[in-house]
Amino acid sequence: MDFINFESYIEKLGKRAKAAKKSIAVATTGQKNDALLEISYALESSIERILEENAVDIQRARENGMSNAMIDRLTLNEVRVRNIAKACVNLTNLEDPVGVIQSGSVRPNGMKIQKISVPLGVVGIIYESRPNVTVDAAALCLKSGNAVILRGGKEAVNSNRILAEIMREAIAKAGLDEDIIQLVTDTSREVVMQMMKLNEYIDVLVPRGGGGLINAVVENATVPVIQTGVGNCHVFVDNSADLRMAVDIVYNGKCSRPSVCNAVETCLVHRDIAEEFLPVLKRRLDEKNVEIRGCDITQMILGNSVVPVTEDDYKKEFLDYIIAIRVVDDLAQAIEHIDRYSTGHSECIVTESLFSAEEFQRQIDSAAVYVNCSTRFTDGEEFGLGAEIGISTQKLHARGPMGLKELTTTKFLINGDGQIRE
């Protein structure tokens, strides 16, 4: 009897991606830029279709009791779609990361060796809620010469489907293989588990979302993983801080968009300025009805409106209008707190002391460490990298906002004229 090979759904996607990666890996900068411009034009021309599908996802999210902050992550509007399209255009202005010579040498035997940047291959992205990731990730992978398999959350399936469809049509129009971009439309747990083990076809996985998603991928994947995203971010207000600046930074970090990974979750306040600073901060946070979970001293200063903080609160990525506040004795205690609870994403000190600023940046072991500016800037575009694939909180391969360069690896090119090893 002949053996019949029944390929799974995800294996079929993987096989097509593996075939497509060869063409995008050798595509010229001009070809990739043309495809990005086609995507941008197609998105702008399809805003009405995109918003119709997004409205279906939003309605279902509301029916399922999704929080307002998480619905904000899911929501597209005309401005957001135009910004997504604009980000594709912006990528065309960035240097192509493929083929860059990293180093070169001539060995004593005459062999010439070059180390150059090359695409990772097939990148798998597993993410939640935010349909903008569908375009950002695909565009970055395209410009960096990678094929991509996108697996978004079920809550955004209609939005993701229409965005992927538009992009595939656009890149085909530009003369590239549409399978450079593929979307996993089956959002079942079984399929995502198969995707995590698709070593034959996927070269690297990037999970982008909350702690539960990221931990699930890290614990179950056999495909190499770049860990991103979980952001238990802190602001420490030093005793020398400009208090007006500190209020602005904490408010921006917490309230400008609480559902993102670079939002502030805990504010640490130096004991010397707590009585003056905390009431002013509370009045500002009250504008957005932010729930404060505070230590004993915070409760004593601000009164009964403060919810007693717990150990678990210091560990949480709230992703909502909730903030933990702790009064600390000094810089050392602030650093100790951050070392204990931080996820290694983004931390900030507000201070006028050069010594405190330098010590904070020297001792804090996170991907982005700020002095006197909001953690909300931890973003690929804000750092001048274009759109980002995610914020890496690990130390191997990439750390911090992952732009085009971080989606490449290297290989060695060796040229000789008959050398053999004795």
SVG drawing of the C-alpha trace seen along z (x, -y; Angstrom):
<svg xmlns="http://www.w3.org/2000/svg" viewBox="-23 -71 73 73">
<polyline fill="none" stroke="black" stroke-width="0.4" points="0.0,0.0 1.3,-3.4 2.0,-5.7 -0.3,-8.7 1.1,-11.9 -1.7,-13.9 -0.3,-17.4 -1.9,-19.5 -3.2,-23.0 -0.2,-24.7 2.2,-22.4 0.8,-23.6 1.3,-27.2 4.8,-26.4 5.7,-24.6 4.5,-27.6 6.4,-30.1 9.6,-28.0 9.2,-28.1 8.5,-31.9 11.4,-32.8 13.8,-32.1 12.4,-34.7 12.1,-37.5 15.6,-36.7 17.1,-37.7 14.7,-40.5 16.2,-43.9 15.7,-46.9 13.6,-48.4 11.3,-45.4 10.7,-45.3 10.1,-49.1 7.6,-48.8 5.7,-46.1 5.6,-48.3 4.2,-51.2 1.6,-49.0 0.6,-47.8 0.3,-51.4 -1.8,-52.4 -4.0,-49.4 -4.7,-50.0 -5.6,-53.6 -7.9,-52.6 -9.6,-50.0 -10.3,-51.9 -14.1,-51.3 -13.7,-47.6 -11.2,-47.4 -13.3,-49.3 -16.4,-47.2 -14.6,-44.0 -13.0,-45.7 -16.5,-46.7 -17.5,-43.0 -14.6,-42.2 -15.3,-45.1 -19.0,-44.1 -18.0,-40.5 -15.4,-41.8 -18.1,-43.9 -20.5,-41.0 -17.7,-38.8 -17.1,-41.4 -13.6,-42.6 -12.4,-45.6 -12.4,-49.1 -8.6,-49.2 -8.3,-46.0 -11.0,-47.1 -8.8,-50.2 -6.0,-47.8 -8.4,-46.1 -10.0,-49.2 -9.1,-50.6 -10.3,-54.0 -9.5,-56.0 -6.5,-57.8 -5.0,-54.5 -5.3,-52.8 -3.7,-55.8 -0.9,-55.7 -0.4,-52.0 -0.2,-52.7 2.2,-55.6 4.5,-53.3 4.9,-51.1 6.0,-54.2 8.4,-55.1 10.0,-51.7 11.0,-52.4 13.1,-55.3 15.2,-53.1 18.3,-51.3 17.9,-47.7 19.4,-45.6 20.2,-42.6 23.6,-42.2 25.4,-44.6 29.1,-43.7 29.7,-43.4 33.4,-42.6 36.0,-41.3 39.6,-40.0 42.2,-38.2 43.8,-35.2 47.5,-34.5 46.8,-31.8 45.1,-34.3 41.5,-33.3 39.1,-36.3 36.4,-36.2 33.3,-38.4 30.6,-38.4 27.3,-39.7 23.7,-40.2 21.0,-37.9 17.3,-37.3 16.3,-35.0 14.1,-33.1 10.5,-32.3 9.4,-34.3 6.3,-33.2 4.5,-35.9 1.9,-34.9 0.1,-37.9 -3.1,-39.2 -5.8,-41.8 -3.9,-44.4 -4.6,-44.2 -2.0,-46.9 0.6,-44.2 -0.6,-42.3 0.7,-45.0 3.6,-46.2 5.0,-42.7 4.4,-41.8 6.0,-45.0 9.1,-44.7 9.6,-41.0 9.1,-42.0 11.7,-44.8 14.2,-42.6 13.8,-39.8 11.8,-37.3 8.6,-35.4 6.1,-35.6 3.4,-33.4 1.0,-35.6 -1.2,-34.1 -3.3,-36.7 -5.9,-36.3 -9.4,-35.1 -10.8,-38.4 -9.3,-40.2 -9.8,-37.5 -12.0,-39.5 -9.7,-42.5 -6.6,-40.4 -8.1,-38.5 -9.0,-41.6 -5.6,-43.2 -3.7,-40.0 -5.9,-39.7 -5.2,-43.3 -1.4,-42.9 -1.2,-39.6 -3.0,-41.2 -0.7,-44.2 2.6,-42.3 1.3,-40.0 0.6,-43.2 4.2,-44.3 5.5,-41.0 6.4,-39.2 5.1,-35.8 1.9,-36.4 2.9,-33.6 5.6,-35.9 2.7,-36.9 0.4,-34.3 -2.2,-34.5 -3.3,-31.5 -7.1,-31.8 -7.7,-28.8 -7.2,-30.3 -7.7,-27.0 -5.3,-26.1 -4.4,-22.9 -3.1,-24.7 -1.1,-27.2 0.6,-24.4 1.5,-22.8 2.9,-26.1 5.2,-26.3 6.8,-22.9 7.1,-23.6 10.9,-23.5 11.1,-22.2 9.5,-25.4 9.7,-28.2 13.1,-29.6 12.1,-31.8 9.0,-32.6 8.2,-36.0 5.3,-36.0 3.8,-39.5 1.1,-40.0 0.5,-39.5 2.4,-37.3 0.2,-34.3 0.7,-34.2 4.5,-34.7 5.0,-32.1 2.9,-29.6 5.1,-30.0 8.3,-29.9 7.3,-26.8 5.9,-24.9 7.8,-25.9 10.6,-23.8 11.1,-26.5 13.6,-29.1 11.8,-32.0 12.6,-35.7 10.8,-36.7 9.0,-40.0 6.5,-42.2 5.7,-41.8 6.1,-45.3 6.0,-45.8 7.5,-49.2 8.4,-51.6 8.9,-55.3 11.0,-56.4 10.5,-60.0 13.7,-61.0 13.8,-63.6 15.5,-66.0 12.9,-65.7 11.0,-68.5 7.6,-67.5 5.6,-69.0 7.8,-67.1 7.3,-63.9 3.5,-64.3 3.6,-64.7 5.8,-61.7 3.8,-59.4 0.5,-60.5 1.7,-60.1 3.2,-56.7 0.0,-55.4 -2.8,-57.2 -1.8,-57.9 -2.4,-54.3 -2.6,-52.0 -3.1,-48.8 0.4,-48.8 3.6,-47.1 5.5,-50.4 2.8,-51.8 3.8,-52.5 2.5,-50.0 4.3,-51.1 5.4,-54.5 8.1,-54.6 8.3,-57.8 11.1,-59.0 10.0,-59.4 11.3,-63.0 8.8,-64.4 5.9,-61.9 3.6,-64.2 4.0,-67.0 4.1,-64.9 1.4,-62.3 -1.7,-64.6 -0.7,-66.4 -0.2,-63.1 -3.5,-61.8 -5.4,-64.9 -3.9,-64.4 -4.6,-60.6 -8.2,-61.3 -8.8,-62.9 -8.8,-59.4 -10.2,-57.7 -7.0,-55.7 -7.3,-53.3 -4.4,-53.6 -3.1,-50.6 -0.8,-52.0 1.5,-51.0 0.8,-52.0 2.5,-55.4 0.6,-56.1 -2.7,-55.2 -1.8,-57.5 -1.1,-60.5 -4.0,-60.0 -6.7,-58.5 -9.4,-55.8 -9.6,-56.2 -6.4,-54.2 -6.7,-50.4 -4.1,-48.5 -1.4,-47.2 -0.5,-43.5 2.6,-41.6 0.9,-40.4 0.1,-44.0 3.8,-44.8 4.2,-41.9 1.3,-42.8 1.1,-44.2 -2.3,-45.9 -2.9,-47.0 -5.6,-49.2 -6.2,-52.4 -4.6,-51.0 -1.3,-51.9 0.7,-50.6 2.5,-53.2 5.1,-52.6 7.0,-55.1 10.7,-54.1 13.5,-55.4 16.1,-56.2 17.5,-55.3 18.9,-52.0 15.5,-50.8 14.0,-51.9 16.6,-49.9 16.1,-46.9 12.3,-47.0 12.8,-47.3 15.3,-44.4 12.8,-42.2 9.7,-42.9 10.7,-44.3 10.2,-42.3 13.3,-44.0 11.3,-46.2 11.5,-50.0 12.2,-51.9 12.5,-55.7 14.0,-57.9 12.8,-61.5 15.7,-63.4 17.8,-66.5 20.8,-64.7 23.5,-63.6 24.7,-61.0 21.3,-59.5 20.6,-59.5 23.9,-57.8 23.6,-55.2 20.0,-54.4 21.1,-53.8 24.2,-51.9 22.4,-49.5 19.0,-48.9 19.2,-45.8 16.3,-46.5 16.1,-47.0 15.4,-50.7 16.4,-52.9 15.2,-56.5 16.1,-59.7 13.4,-62.4 11.3,-61.1 8.3,-58.8 8.6,-55.0 6.0,-55.4 8.9,-56.2 10.1,-52.5 8.9,-52.0 10.7,-51.2 9.4,-54.2 10.1,-56.6 13.7,-55.2 14.1,-55.9 13.9,-52.2 10.7,-52.4 7.9,-50.0 8.8,-47.3 8.2,-43.6 8.1,-43.8 10.2,-44.8 12.6,-42.1 13.2,-41.6 15.8,-38.9 19.5,-39.2 20.3,-36.7 20.2,-38.0 18.2,-41.2 17.1,-43.4 14.7,-46.4 12.7,-47.5 13.3,-45.1 13.4,-46.8 14.8,-45.8 18.4,-45.0 17.1,-42.7 15.2,-40.6 18.5,-39.5 21.3,-37.2 24.7,-36.7 26.6,-34.3 30.2,-34.1 31.4,-34.3 34.8,-32.7 36.7,-33.0 39.9,-31.3 42.0,-30.1 42.6,-26.4 43.6,-26.6 43.3,-23.2 43.7,-22.6 46.7,-20.5"/>
</svg>
